[in-house]
């Protein structure tokens, strides 16, 4: 039995789970925007965002770390 899935875990763990879920959603949304920016810059403006790929991998790693930390 996982402590995050227990119904009687209390309000603290419920708030913690909600905060981690919100952080995961925000990170995935920002990753999506970053990918769109990278595609726009590369194919429309013919310029590469040199920092976009590195930042994208960090966003993705942080998202999975926050989502699967339980």
Wavefront OBJ file of the C-alpha trace (Angstrom):
o trace
v 0.000 0.000 0.000
v 1.370 3.347 -1.030
v 1.208 6.250 1.429
v 0.036 8.620 -1.315
v -2.920 6.428 -2.268
v -4.228 5.895 1.244
v -7.600 7.540 1.836
v -6.951 8.233 5.514
v -3.508 9.738 4.979
v -4.561 13.172 6.105
v -4.789 16.615 4.597
v -1.039 17.203 4.406
v -0.380 14.333 2.025
v -3.409 15.306 -0.017
v -2.055 18.830 -0.431
v 1.404 17.477 -1.195
v 0.019 15.212 -3.898
v -1.985 18.099 -5.384
v 1.114 20.315 -5.393
v 3.214 17.648 -7.113
v 0.498 17.074 -9.695
v 0.224 20.815 -10.378
v 3.993 21.044 -10.733
v 3.973 18.127 -13.186
v 1.253 19.750 -15.281
v 3.085 23.080 -15.325
v 6.367 21.451 -16.338
v 4.749 19.440 -19.125
v 2.946 22.535 -20.423
v 6.168 24.542 -20.434
v 7.945 21.664 -22.191
v 5.247 21.669 -24.865
v 5.661 25.423 -25.399
v 9.426 24.993 -25.552
v 9.112 22.359 -28.277
v 6.758 24.601 -30.259
v 9.227 27.475 -29.967
v 12.065 25.257 -31.078
v 10.143 24.096 -34.158
v 9.117 27.666 -35.015
v 12.637 29.028 -34.718
v 14.223 26.161 -36.634
v 11.826 25.881 -39.579
v 10.336 29.367 -39.905
v 13.197 31.646 -38.891
v 16.006 29.222 -39.843
v 17.677 29.846 -36.489
v 18.336 27.248 -33.864
v 17.692 27.763 -30.170
v 20.889 26.267 -28.807
v 19.567 26.133 -25.244
v 16.157 24.633 -26.024
v 17.139 20.984 -26.195
v 19.079 21.027 -22.934
v 16.296 22.863 -21.146
v 13.770 20.456 -22.620
v 15.564 17.445 -21.210
v 15.763 19.107 -17.806
v 12.040 19.877 -17.903
v 11.260 16.307 -18.849
v 13.475 14.867 -16.119
v 11.969 17.174 -13.492
v 8.461 16.237 -14.601
v 9.099 12.525 -14.248
v 10.940 13.007 -10.971
v 8.064 14.982 -9.468
v 5.380 12.680 -10.837
v 6.951 9.400 -9.834
v 8.551 10.459 -6.578
v 5.896 8.621 -4.574
l 1 2 3 4 5 6 7 8 9 10 11 12 13 14 15 16 17 18 19 20 21 22 23 24 25 26 27 28 29 30 31 32 33 34 35 36 37 38 39 40 41 42 43 44 45 46 47 48 49 50 51 52 53 54 55 56 57 58 59 60 61 62 63 64 65 66 67 68 69 70
